[in-house]
């Protein structure tokens, strides 16, 4: 079963609706809706066409509740030769 999203674009022309559909498809194809701990910037040209998708992801932040370092390495065996 394929999930379906319906958008009602009151007053939009067929061309405007197709324009929105093509942009939304690009957003899904580029996992824009699966971003976690980050942001996405969309760049459009002078005609409103989507030209670039830019991702910015937070890798670490001081106010994170990090696991104690010792816990991260509980099952690690370090061999030095």
Secondary structure as UniProt FT lines:
FT   TURN            10..11
FT   HELIX           14..29
FT   TURN            30..31
FT   HELIX           32..34
FT   STRAND          38..44
FT   TURN            46..47
FT   STRAND          50..57
FT   TURN            62..63
FT   HELIX           69..72
FT   TURN            73..75
//
